[in-house]
C-alpha cells in the first residue's frame, strides 16, 4: 500500500499591513498544521482534529484586512485615510473605498484563498475515517462549510468545489450563485437536527460553536438575501418574495425561542459580560485589531491611527441614542480614557487629563472632516466597539441583527406597522426616540446604527440598492461592482471559473 502524507497549512489570519509604523503591533495568529493521509484505499483524516482546526479558521475574521475589508471599506460607514506614509500600502485601502479595485487586489486574492480553503477543510472533515466525525461533529462541519461558502457566494457570485480525493490535475467544479445558494441551504438543513440547542452564553467555547440558533441565523440571512443571490442579474431589480420573507420571520422566531434577547446596554455586547445576544462569535484570538486599527498613536493602548467613519454616517444618530457612544468618568474610575462608540472631539488620558498629539504638540481633538489622502493625524471620527479594558470576542451573529432581519422581512411583506413596532422596540432599548414611519431608507439607516463596523454594511447596501451610489470621495457608480472579480491567479489555475462581468 502506497501511503503519502501531506501537510495542510493554513494561515488563519493573514496580516493586512506589513511595513509601516501605524501597525507594528499587529497580532498574527499562529500557523495551523494538520496532518491528513491519503492512501490507495482513499482519503483518511482525523475528523475531530480537523473540526477543531476549522473552528480556528474563524480567527481570520479578527483581521482588519482581507475578509473584513471587503465588507466594510467599500461602504458608506468607513474610510481608510492615508496619513503621510501610513496606510498607503500601494493603494490597497484607497481602491476599496473608491470602488476601483481590479482582479489583482491582494485582499481579494487573500480572502478568496482563505474562504475556499476553509470550506475545503470541511470537506475533509466529512470525508475523514480515522476517526470519522460523529453525527454532531458532521453537522458542525456542514454548518461551517455553509458559513464559509455563504461568504464566497456573496462576494464573488460563484463557488468552486474540489473533492478530497481529486488531484491537482482535476479542475474544481464551479457552482453558479443560484446553485451555491441551494447547496448552502441544503448543508444547513441537513446540519440542523444534529446541532445542539443552546441559549446565549458568555463563554466563547459555547457561543463560538455551531448551534441550532446559529443555523437558524444563517437561514434567516439566506432567505433575506435570496432575491439577490438567485436573481439572473446580480446588479439589481431584486424581487423579495413573500414566502421567502415568511421563512426569515420563522427562523428569527426560532432563535428567540432558544432564549435570545436584547442586552440592556448596547456596548455590553462587545465585552466579556455579554450574556443575551451573542448567537455565534469567533472562538479564538483577540479583537484587538478592531481598536488598534482606529486609535491614535498617543492613546493608551497606542493605536495605528487608521480608519474612521464619515461625518454623514455619524449624523444618522440621535444625540440620546446610546449607540453613538459614551465616555469614561473624568477620574478614569469606570474604564480607561478611551470612550466607547464614536470618538469625536477632545480625547483624554486614563487619569482624565487632556491628551496631547505629540506630533503636532496640540490637544488631540478628532475632527468630523477627513480626506482620503493626506490626512493629518487628528482627522476623522473613530469608532470603538471592542474596548481594550474588557473586550469580548468578534461577533459573527447576534440577536439585534436577527430582530432587524425580521422587521425588514415584515416591511417587505407589506406589514409596515409590525415592522415599525419591532424597530421601535430596538430603539427604545438603545435609548433612541421612536420613529414615526418606516421605509427602505429608514430601515437601512437603522441597520447601520445598530450594526456599524460589524461587517454587514456591504451586504445591506447591495440588497437595498445603494451600493452603486456616491459618498465621500467615492464617485464610481459601476453596478457590476456588487461582485468582486475572481482573482487572476484563480482564473489561471481553473478554466471552470469565469470572470465576473465588468472586470
N, C-alpha and C positions, 0 to 999 in steps of 0.2 A: 504493500500500500504506500503510495506516494503522499507524504504529508508536507504541506507548505504552511508556514506561519507568516503572517504579516502583521505589522503594527498599524493600527488605525489611529493616526494622530489627529487631534482636533484642538485648535487653539480657541478656547471658549470665549475669550473676549479680546478681539484684535484691537491693538492700540490705534486710535484715530489720529493722534497727533504725536510727532516724534521728536522734534528738534528745536522747540522754542521755549523761552523762559516761562511762558504763561502756564505751562502744564508739566513741569518737570517732576511733579509728584504723582503722575498718572499711575494708577494701580492696574496691573495686568494680571488676570487670573492665571494660575499655573496651567501647564500643558497637561492634557488628559490623554494617556496612552492606554489603549485597551487591546489586549491580545485576543484575537479570534483565530479559528483554524478552518482551513479548507482541506478536504480530503477527497479521495476518489469516490467516496460514498456520499459526498455532498457537503454543504456548509455546516460547520459546527461553531458554537459560540456559547458563552456563559450568559444566559438571558438576564438573570438578576443583576449581574455586574454591569452589563451593558445598559440596563434600565437606570441604574444609579448614575452612570455616565451621561445618559440622555437628560436627566434632570440637571446635572451640572452644566449642560449646554445652555440652559436658560440664563446662565451668567452673562451670555452675550448681550442680553437686554440691559445690563448695568452700564454699558459703554455709552459715551456721549456721541460717538461716531457711528458709522455703519448703519445698522438697522434703525436705531433711534433717529439718526439724522435724516433718513429718507422719509420718516413720518412727520418730523417737526420742522426742519429747516426750510422746507418747501412751502410752509403755511404762513398765514397772516398773524400768527401769535409768537413768532420767534425770529430774531435776526442775529447773524453771526458777524459782527463788525470786525474789520481788520484794524488793529491798533498798532501803528508803527509796523514792525516786522512780525508782531504776534498775530496768529490766526490767519496768516496769508496762505501758507501751505499750497502754493501753486493754484489757488483759486477754488479748491475743493468745496469750501464753505460758501463762497460768494455765488458760484454757479448753481448751487442748490437754491439759494434764496431767489436768484434771478430767473430760474427755470431755463437755464442754458446748458444743462448737463448733456453729455453725449455717451456713447457706449463704452468709452474708456475710463469713465469716472471710477476712482478707486473704491469709494464707499458702495457704489452699485455692485461692483465685482465682488468685494468682500462679503456683502450681505447675501448675494446670490450663492456664493460658496458656503457660507455659514448655514443658511437655512436649508439648502438642499442636502448638505452633508448630515445635518441633524436629523432630517427626515429619513435619510438612508440608514442611519444608525437604528432608527425604529424598525425599519425592515429587518435589520439584523437581529434585533431582539425577538421579533415574531418568528424568525426562522431558526432561532437557537435551539440546540438539542442537548447541550452539555453544561449545565442542565437547561431544560426548556423553561420558559416562564409559566407560572401558574395562571389561573383564569384572571385574577385581579391584575397581575403584572402585565398580562397580554392586553387587558383593557386599558391600563395606563399607557402602554406603548402606542396603542391605537389613538388614544386621546392626544398624546404628544405629537404623533405623526400628523394628525389632523390640524393641530395648533400650528406647527411649523409650515405645513402646506398651505394653510389659510393665508399666511403672510406672503408666500411665493405667489399664490393665485392673485392676491390683492395687488401686489407691487408690479408683477410682470404679466399677468393675464395668461400664463401657461405654466405647466408644472411638469418637469422631467421626472422620470422614474426608472430605476435600474434594479433588477433582481439581484439578490445576494450572490447567486452562482454565476452571474453573467460576467464574462471577462471584459477587458478593456477594448477588445475588438468588436464588442456589441454596442451599438449606439443606443443610449437610453431612449425609451419611448417617451413621447411628449403628449400630455393631456391638454386639450383646449380649456379655456376658462370655465365654460359650462360643464365640461366633463369633469374637471377638477372639483367643481362645486359638488357634483353628485358623489364623487369619490370621498371627499372630506365628510360630507353629510353621512355617508354610509359608515365610515370609521367611527364617528361619534355615536351614531345609533347602535352600532354593534358593541361599543365600549360600555354604554350606559348601564346595562343590567349588572355588570360585574364591578362597577366602581363603587367606592364606599359612600354612604350617606352620612354627611357630617355638617355640622354648623360652623359658624365663624370661629376662628382661633387666632390667638396672638403668637402661636408657635409656628415659625416658617416650616418646620418639619411636618406640620399638618397642612397649613394653607399653601405650602409650596408643592403640594402633590395633587394629582388628578383626583377629582371627586365628581359626584353627580351634579353638584351645583356648578362646578367649572364646565362640565359638559353642557348643562342647560345654558350657561352663559355663552359658550361658543355657538350653540344652536341659535340662540337669540340674535347674535351678531350675523350669522349666516343668513337667516331669513330677513333681517332688517335690510341687508345689502343685496338680497337676491336679485332685485331689479337692476342692480349694477352688474353683478357677476354673470348673469345669464343673458344680458342684453346683446343683441347682434352688434350694436355699435357701442364700443366701450366709452365713447366720449360724451354720451348724453342721451336725452329723450328716454330716461329711465321710467319704467312703469312699476309701481309698487302695488301688487295685487292684494286685495282684502284678505284672501286666505293665508297669504304669507304673513301679513300683519297679525292675524289671529294666532299664528304659530309663535311670533315674538311674544305676544301677551301671555300665551300658555306657558312658555318656558320661563319667563320672568316670574310669573306666579309660582312656578315650581321652585324657583330659587328662594322666594320669600318663605315658602313652606318649609324650607330647610333651616330657617331661623335667622335669616339676614335682615338687617335694618340699618337705618342711618345713625352714624355717630352723632353724639350730642354736640361735639365741637369739631369743626372741619379738619383742622390740622392734626388731630389725633390719628386720622387715617394713615399718616405718613411717619408715625412714631412707633416706638416699641410697645406703646399702650393700646394699639388698635385692637378692638375686640368684636366689632359688629359688622363691618362692611367687607373685609378682605375675602374675596372668593378664591383668588389664585394669585400667587406672587412668586418672585424669584427666590428660590430657597438657599442660594449660595452667594457668596461675595458681599460686596458693600455698595450702597448707593452713593458713595462719596463723590463720584464723578459728577453727579447731578448738582452738588453745591460748589465743588471746585470749578466747574465749567463757567460759573457766573459770578462768583465772589471776586472782589477786588484783591489785588496783591497785599494791601495793608490790612485787610480784615483777618480775623482770627477764627478758623484757620485761614492761612494765606491762600487765596484762590488764584485762578488762571486768568481772571479778568476778561471773560469771553462773552457769552451770549446774553442777550437782553430781550425784553418784549418790546412791542411797538406801542407808542402812546395811544394810537387808535384802538388797540385791543384793550389796553388798561382802562380806557374811558367807557368801556361797556359795563363797568361795575358801579353799583351804588356805593356811596360812602359808608353806609351801615352794613354792607354785605361782608360777613366775616371772611369770605374767601379772598378778599382783596389784600388781607394781611393784618398782622398785629405785631406789636413791638414789645421788647422786654421792659421790665421796670427799670427806672433810672439807675438804681444801685446794682443792677445785674443779678438780683436775688432769684428771679424766676428762671431765666436761662441767659445765654451769652448775649453780647451786644448785637448780634445778628438777628434781625426780625424774621418773621415767617410770612410767606406770601410775597407780594411785590415790595421791593426795596426802592424807595424813591426819596430824594431829598437828602438831608444831613444824615450821616451814618455815625455810629458811636462805638466806643471801645466796650469791653466787658464791664468796666467799672462805671460806665455811664458818661465818661468824658468824651469830648468831641474827637472824632477820628480824623487824622490828617493824611492827605495823599503825599507821601514822601517824594514823589516825582515832581509835583507842582508846588509843594510846600503850602498848599491851601487846604482848608477844611474839605473833607471828602463829601461831596453832595452829588448824588446820582441824578442826572437830568432826564427830562422827558424826551428830548431830542437825541437822535443817534444816527450818524451816517453809516452806510455800509462799508465805506473805505475811509481811512484817515481819521478814525475816531479817537478822541482824547480819552484818557484812562477813566474819566468820570462819566462818560456819556452812556446813557441808556438805563432803563428801569430793569433791575434784576428780579429774579423770581426764585424763591426758596420754598420747596415743599418738604424735602427731607432735611431736617435741621441737624447740624453737626452734634448738638447736645443729646439728642435721643432718637436718632434716625431709625426707621424701620427698614423693611426690605422693599425693593422696587415692586410696585403693584402692577400686575398684568390684567386684573379684572376685579372690579369692586361693585358693591350694590348700587351706589348712586348712578353709575353708568347704566345699569340694568333698569333702574327706575325711569331714567330718561329714554331708554330704548322703548319701554312700554308706552310712555307718554307720546313719543313720536309715532309709534305704530297706531295708537288710538287717533292721533291727529290725521294720519294718512288714510285712516278708515272713515274719516268724517266726524269722529266724536271729539270735536274741539273742546267742548265743555269738560269732558272727562280728562282730556289731556291737560287742559289748563289747571284743573284741580290737582293733578299729580305734580306738575311743575311748581305750583304754589306751595304744595306740601314740602317740597325740597327747599324752596326759597325761604319758607318760614323757619325751617331748621337751621338755615345758614344766616338768619337774621336779616334777610333782604325783604323789601316791600313786595307785596303781591302784584303780579301782572294783571292788567285788566282784560287782555286778549292775547291770543296766541296764533301766530302764523309761522311759515317756514323760517323767516328771518329771525323772529324771536326765539324759535326753538334752537336754531343753530347758535345764536348768541348764548343761550342758557347752557348748552353743551360746552361751549368754550369757557364760560365762567366756572363751571364745575370741574372740568377735565383738563384745564390748560396744562401744557407741558407733560402730559401723561402718555403721549404717543397716539392720540385719537384724531387729531385735527385734520390730517390729510384725508383719512377715510371719510370724515364728516363733510369736508368741503367738496370732495368728489360727489358724494351722494346728494348734497344739496345744490350742486351745480355752480359753486363759486370758485372752484379751483383754478379755472382759466381766467379769473378776473385779475385786477391790478391792485396792488397795495404798495407800501413804502419801498421805492426803488425796485419794484418788480413790475415791469411793463410788458413782458412777454405774455401773450394770451393764446398760445397754441394749444388747442383742445387735446391733441394726441398725447400730451404730457401727463394725462391721467394714468398712463402706464409708463414704467421705466423701460429703457432699452435693455434687451438681453445683452449681457456683456460680450464684447467681441471675442474674448477667449473661449467663451461657451459656444458661440456660433461656430468658431473654427474647429472645435472638437466634436461637435454633434450636429450633423446635417439635418437631423429631425427638427431642430429648433428653427424657427423663422423669426426674423427681426420684426419688432412691432412697428406699425405704420408711423411714418414721420422721421425715423432715425436712419 
